[in-house]
């Protein structure tokens, strides 16, 4: 299994960062205009939706873990031509938060079961956008 990790410190409390990770209007700001649909109940569905070049792009999966102020974890399937919607083509995304000084260390981990699923080259741009959203919202 391939595992991709990145971390970053955000100058905000774990609860403020957690809110940005889980509230649809805030997620849309740092997740490249993606709309988030979920109720965050473990076992329930999660879906991201965005328009790109007049094409609707969607990802879907299942919420695995939800611990307010600490952690969210979910699976996601990113469809592409010829890729079947089967468990081995999903990846697992985990955001873990740790209070550190006056800020919060955010650890992002993506685990990829298959060779055909989507994992970005670097996870840092995702965390950088999250940091910008949270810190600008506090200013």
CORFENDA-V69715 format. One line per field, one symbol per residue. psi: psi as a letter, one per 40 degrees, with the letter a starting at -180 (. if undefined). A space follows every 10 residues. Layout:
psi=???
This chain:
psi=hhhhiiiihh giiddddddd dehdddddde fffhhhhiee hheiihhhhi hhffhhhiii ahhdihhhed iihiiihhii hehigideei ihhhhhhhhh beahhhhhhh hhdieeihhi dieddddddd ddddddde.
